[in-house]
Every structure is written in C-alpha cells, then in structure tokens.
C-alpha cells in the first residue's frame, strides 16, 4: 500500500465544510410537503439532528445519515472521523446508536487497500460505540466520500431536540472550536504536528460520554456543532425554541493554532457560507474579527451544544468536566426580543 497517499488532495473540500449552506438548504426544502404522522416525533421541519419515530410507549427509533469527502490523508483516520461524525446526531438527540450502513464513493483508480482502511476505520469506531455495521452501498466517483446511515433507539418521552431551550438555561459546549480552520491549514501544510495530532484526536472522539452525562440532568435542548458552525447551530436552536442567547466569548475554548491561522486569514470556504447565513442574526459587539470567524468555522465531528436547566447547571458542569475533551460553560438563554438573536459579550 502506498503510504504517501494524500486523500485530501483528491477532494475540492473537506469534511463538514462540504455541507450545503444552512440558508440554501432551507430554501431547497421550503416547499417540500411534510407527511403528517402522529408517530413521527421529529422530522426535518425543525432543522433537527435526526428523525425520531415512535414504535410504542417505550421505544422510538432515531435515524440519521452523514457522509463527506476526506478530511484526513490517512484512510484509516478518515474512516474513523466520518463514523464519529455520523453517529454524533444520535447522541445529540439523547439516543443510543445501534445499527449502521456504510455509504461510500471511491475513484476507480483508488487502491483496494486504501478503501479497506477507510472501512476499517469506520468499523472500529462503530464497534467502540456499540454499533453494528450490517452492510451498505458503494459507487464509483471522481472524489472519495464515506459515511454512515445510523439507527438508534430512545424512550419517546426522553427525546432531546434542538428546539426546547428555555429562558435561563445555561449553554455548554464539549469540544474546542477551530477544527475547520486547522484542517484548512493542514491541507496547505502550514500546521504544526502537535496541532495536527490534536485535530485528529478531537475528531475521532465519540460524543458518547457527553451524551451519557447529559441524559442524567434536566436538559432542554441539544445539537452537535458541525458544518454550520457554533453560530449556525446555535441560531437554529434559538429560532426553533423562540428564544435568544448571550454568548461569553472568553469562556469558549478556541484552539490556539487555529487562532493564529484565523488572524492570518486562513479560513475554510464553508466559513463564508456560514457567515452569509448567520451574521445578520448576531450582535458581535466588540468581539474581534478573528474570534467572529472562529465562531463561524465549520466543525467536523464537533462537540455537543447543550442547554441545561439553571438549577442543574453546576452539578452538570462538574460531571461534564470529567467526561469530555473540553467542558465549557459558554452562555445563557435569554428572552426573545426584536432584532438580533445572538449577542456576543
């Protein structure tokens, strides 16, 4: 096997930075008829992370799908990241993923051993999560792509959506911000080995531990922070919940080398799509431009953004600190007002 393969050179964009912008996606779905079914507890109309369908009083299925082009040159690491990212939506709903199907596109010229390594990476992360991959579908394409369709289970009374945040809730984040900027720098080969190692470590960390803590407390809303950025996903949360949010930027864990790259203007293409979607809803105050950029940075396999009842916030924070890569208490949910929906302070 040729260990010098550069998977990221085979794709025009990487990871969740390849997502269609949130604003464009909303337009594409705007006139699609939504089929009514009393057992469909969560559909696509709320921009939530996964769909939820009630089977009986004790069980609902949670379904999602996610795939993207390479965000790592190593095929095994790419497979791991894609699997972690796909399963994250189930965790964000409070569910437990159980079954998955591979989704893969590969160039005809790709070495079979590289294809095998991508799949092995996906299988290893799925098994770490307790998920069984039972098959899938593959096609030939000029650019490689990989991901999973995932099915999980949850009690219908314990579903956590992105649209249930309440005034007074405390907002928490479970991974640092800056992955999209780092991986853009990595593609240009201007990132240190230490930061490259950090990026891969974060992107291959399951959100399972965050979910396991979350379900013990009075959590009103949750979403995972991926391609639409912290601001984009928070905007979906406040719009769906009919509230506003105040974010304390000094409390957000921004990856150090990503800060330097942002100041230099090394920014992923997806960031500009996120800015187009979210910036008109954000009161930036005196926040420096590079920090604004980082809050719009598309994350791949990012952490969970969790709105916790104020009464549970302190206990939740103490337990979260022992379970996730970076437990951050980043802001509060405030009453809805006219004008901007998110305030940076």
Secondary structure as GFF3:
##gff-version 3
##sequence-region A 1 345
A	DSSP	three_ten_helix	7	10	.	.	.	ID=ss1
A	DSSP	three_ten_helix	15	18	.	.	.	ID=ss2
A	DSSP	alpha_helix	22	29	.	.	.	ID=ss3
A	DSSP	beta_strand	40	42	.	.	.	ID=ss4
A	DSSP	three_ten_helix	44	46	.	.	.	ID=ss5
A	DSSP	beta_strand	51	54	.	.	.	ID=ss6
A	DSSP	beta_strand	60	69	.	.	.	ID=ss7
A	DSSP	alpha_helix	75	92	.	.	.	ID=ss8
A	DSSP	beta_strand	96	106	.	.	.	ID=ss9
A	DSSP	alpha_helix	112	128	.	.	.	ID=ss10
A	DSSP	beta_strand	132	140	.	.	.	ID=ss11
A	DSSP	beta_strand	145	154	.	.	.	ID=ss12
A	DSSP	three_ten_helix	156	158	.	.	.	ID=ss13
A	DSSP	beta_strand	170	173	.	.	.	ID=ss14
A	DSSP	alpha_helix	179	187	.	.	.	ID=ss15
A	DSSP	alpha_helix	193	203	.	.	.	ID=ss16
A	DSSP	alpha_helix	208	214	.	.	.	ID=ss17
A	DSSP	beta_strand	219	224	.	.	.	ID=ss18
A	DSSP	alpha_helix	229	241	.	.	.	ID=ss19
A	DSSP	beta_strand	244	247	.	.	.	ID=ss20
A	DSSP	three_ten_helix	249	251	.	.	.	ID=ss21
A	DSSP	alpha_helix	256	264	.	.	.	ID=ss22
A	DSSP	alpha_helix	269	278	.	.	.	ID=ss23
A	DSSP	three_ten_helix	279	281	.	.	.	ID=ss24
A	DSSP	beta_strand	282	283	.	.	.	ID=ss25
A	DSSP	alpha_helix	289	295	.	.	.	ID=ss26
A	DSSP	beta_strand	304	308	.	.	.	ID=ss27
A	DSSP	three_ten_helix	310	312	.	.	.	ID=ss28
A	DSSP	alpha_helix	313	320	.	.	.	ID=ss29
A	DSSP	beta_strand	328	334	.	.	.	ID=ss30
A	DSSP	beta_strand	342	344	.	.	.	ID=ss31
###
